[in-house]
Amino acid sequence: MPRKTADKATPAKSGSELQRPASEMLYSDELDRLAKADMGQPRPLGWTLTPASVLKFVFGDEALDVQPKFVGSRSFLERCVVALATNRGLMLIGEPGTAKSYLSELLAAAISRDSTLTIQGSAGTSEDNIKYSWNYALLLAEGPTERALVPAPLYHGMQTGKIVRFEEITRCPIEIQDILLSILSDRVMSVPEMHGDARSLYARTGFNVIATANTRDRGVNEMSAALKRRFNFETVPPIADLAQEMALVQREAEKMLARAEVPATLPPEMTELLVTTFHELRAGETADGKALEPLTTAMSTAEAVSTAYAAGIHAYYYGSGTVVGEHLVQHLVGSAFKDAPEDIKKLQHYFNHVVKGRKGKAWHEYYEARKHLL
Amino acid sequence: MTDFSELVDLAARVVFFPVRHHSPACARQARALIRRLRPAAVLIEGPSDFNDRIDELALPHRLPIAIYSYVLLPNGNRRGAYYPFCVYSPEWQALAAAREVNAAARFIDLPWADVAAADAPSHRYADGELRRSRYVASLCRRLGVESFDALWDTLFEVDANLAPEEFLKRCHAFCLHCRLLDAAVSDSDQRREAFMAAEVRQALEQYTGSIVVVTGGYHSSALHARLHERPLPGTDTPDCTPRAVEGPGRGIALTPYSYERLDSLVGYEAGMPNPGFYHQFWHDREAGRRVTHRELLRRVAAMLRERKQQISAADLIAAETTAQALAALRGHAEVWRWDLLDGIAGALVKEELSYGCAHPLLDAVHEVFRGGERGMLAEGTTLPPLVTDLRQQLQQHDLEPLPRPRDLEVDLAVPADRARSQLLHRMRVLGIVGFRRDGGTDIVGRADLATVREQWHVQWSPDYEATSIEASRYGPTLVEAASERLGEDAKAIERDAEKAALLLLDAGLAGLDVLAGALLQTITALIRGDGDFFKVSAALNHLLYLYRYDSVLQTAGRPDLGTLLAEGYARSLWLLEGLGQAPGRDRELLRGVQSILEAFERCGQDLALDREDLVAVLRRVARDTAQGHVPRGAAIGGLWSLGAADASEVRADLLRFADPARLGDFLTGLFCLAREAVQRHPDLVLSLDQLLVGYADEEFLEALPSLRLAFTYFTPREKHHMALTLLETLGLKTERPLTALEVSQRAAAQALGFEARLYGALQRFGIRGVTGETK
């Protein structure tokens, strides 16, 4: 258990008044049970749970009443956990909306019981945001002392031996990304302003970095080969199983509708239409093996959920309260396709050649609603 | 829980040893058990009709080899099945151990010919029964592994120090639970078990000592239950005697096999995957080495470096570390198959993995895991059936390769020659050395199909024997082997519909009915998966030829070809719509659109092709501003010739393309597809005339080159006719555009003479193609 952040642990017990509590707060009971169960078993230095318990935390465990939180392949997650236990960082890459950030949060919560050491990468991210900066009043008064130093997440993570999350790393300029080079290989940060031992901050055991990168944005600032070498890359795949994805979309969309207090019904056959469309367009292949042209839009599960949600609201305020094909089609364009006229054409093409041939009333209505694809 | 004490009693008179076929752990344990018990007889699940030649298996073969059993069914279909053996096969090791301890060894399974009609899988050492059990799914969840293969390895393979008793107990328990939780035991399995039980009883009378029975674990408990009259589902069928009798269409023989083939089996035919891995693992264990993964990693690295991928020592260390850590996390005593795979994937892949997870790096890993071993039969083995079949047929057609070269010419219109040509093409497809096609009619280009001839060169070379034995791994008869080979070639094609269609032409030449079964699916998948309009429409063109026009290859009108043609047609339409701009490929594009319309006109009724669909697509293409001018013109032309657009619509469209930069391209498309309709409607020519007259000089010059191209679609006579119609409509009846050409007899004779000399010269220098087009 982390010692220095004991003050933070207090709100962790009751996260209910927060808009979105961090995973370690939300699931603190589960983490406690897991920690108790694997007490005394060998684990990588500095980890609060064993690698096996980390997997249980993410995929759920009936015996310890831990809920499943993520849909994906087991060997993929095993690779992720193992990468964090070695001397390389973990780079999660994938399409937008594949739950990369969520997974990195879960892993950080399970391994360090703290998912808040997060750097948000952007074009404006500077060295100060990553390593440390100074409280200038104290700096002038006392000179470069520990008190005057304002630690940024990386400094904090190295000092306390925790997982640091670096979101959207490829959106940072390359020279900012490369700050991680020496830190990941030598595991030391130099603080040249300080004197004596304080000049070098050695990372405690348990420190590592989970970076996420969105494959659609890559190319803006391509990563250097040197930095790539210091990471294990894992592609977070879209959900491969149609049934699992349907269940997830149904559940999440219903949850969102309930939260918005909109009592619209989303019939399962509508979810099936929607998820099948997303699945096929994303895979570039229909269920019977016909190749489709790849889209530039990421047809992620998250987009499918927001389409279903929007269709639900539409059905409630302007319809009978039950989602029909027409609602889905109207919101496909607004929610998922946004501003991509090329893709809308491909979507029309999909309707003309794939949806048209499908049997069943629901598919037929869905096809009839294609006039909204403009 | 079930009591296994009887099943695992090693002191019993009959010891049932359960195996998963191709499991190294089972092989090792079975061998150890036979060495320890020194039984009087070892009974093995294998074709009992091979028993009289079982000694042939003791010859120094190079593995993998297979016993091949084939049969001619009453309905006239031929079917064959394999019992493959690799060095780590339990059956193979049991045979070897039986020889070591001087025990009698016998196969006890029902001859395959007996169950063949029930559509049993043709890979007889598959493990479908275990694979599909519900028990496996729930056990996977419980143990946190992803698949049956991983589950099996976790329970049986990874731990090398499993005690024999513990292994037996575990394996019996696993297989019995699979059986109990499975739906029904199939009829053919019950018959086989009844037969095997009878064989065991017979052996009990024949031998005095103990007996070890090595069969698939799924059957072990059933055999035990039958022998000791214990209750177990699926053991109520009475004893069975083989129904099939010896006949001319039936046989059994040894044949070379390969890891490639073993690894490619899927579905009900699937067995242990990745033979290369288990092969290496077996040899390492035999030599007392424990680090199989390091050798495999070395091979992967070597292969990647050969392919110019940069793999540094640091990368290898990272892959090794990750693999070790994964093995530790998963509780494996040593780095296992998918630890290494995941280790390499995690540490070396630095890009996004595409959907379906193909990556050059992972391909290399799979290749190493697959292994490249190919079997070879030892001298003294009865020749594989293919070699016998092949020699017989060559002799029959007087085509045996002799040291002295022979050049043959065959005329495909003559039935006897046609049979010879088919035989030669089959030899060519199988890659048997000594048969080469030197020339003849170009059936792919279809330049001149009036006479179809082929020239062949036949000569014996030392490789002839080797390659024909090598080819026997594809099948026992020439037809089957060549079909299988074509199937393999089809699988090697990646997203290229045209190549797939050419393969069909090849099959037609070799007289192979390759559309039966899996190949039809492969080719359908290739057509569906190809996203290139030009290739798919070229394939459509070949298919149309085969289905509609071919008389030489006798494929015309075949319903399965019709299905493929419909598939190619639908796919071409689909792709045409998404085509967009394709600069410089106008000619191909027009040929593609022509193929679509031709397919519709010639076969629309036979194949129930939907006219509405075609019209809708053409309308959308005609309206689509993202498409080039040529395809838009072609779409309008297509609509016109289909009668879905009338002349006034076409005229309106013409005005839309009035811009001099676009007019020619548009007309090229229009004229190509609606050649006849254009001539029937003089008013279109009139509108065109008005348009052209309205151009300024520079505009006209700009439009001229593409206009000239457009008008090449008409013959001189048609152009002349158009000019006449135009003059008439303009009221210039008296003016004749061209005065009749007066040619004296002498001049005509001179011209003819010159032409004859010209063609003579062309022929002498071997310049082809020109004569055909000027006709």
Interface residues (C-beta under 8 A of the other chain):
Chain A: P51 A52 L55 S73 R74 S75 E78 R79 V81 V82 A83 A85 T86 R88 I93 G94 T215 K228 R229 N232 F233 E234 T235 P237 P238 R282 A283 G284 E285 D288 G289 K290 A291 E293 K345 K346 H349 N352 H353
Chain B: G144 V145 E146 A314 D315 A318 T321 T322 A325 L326 L329 R330 W338 D342 A345 G346 A347 V349 K350 E351 E352 L353 Y355 C357 R495 T524 A525 R528 G529 D530 G531 R571 L573 W574 E577 G578 A616 V617 R620 A626
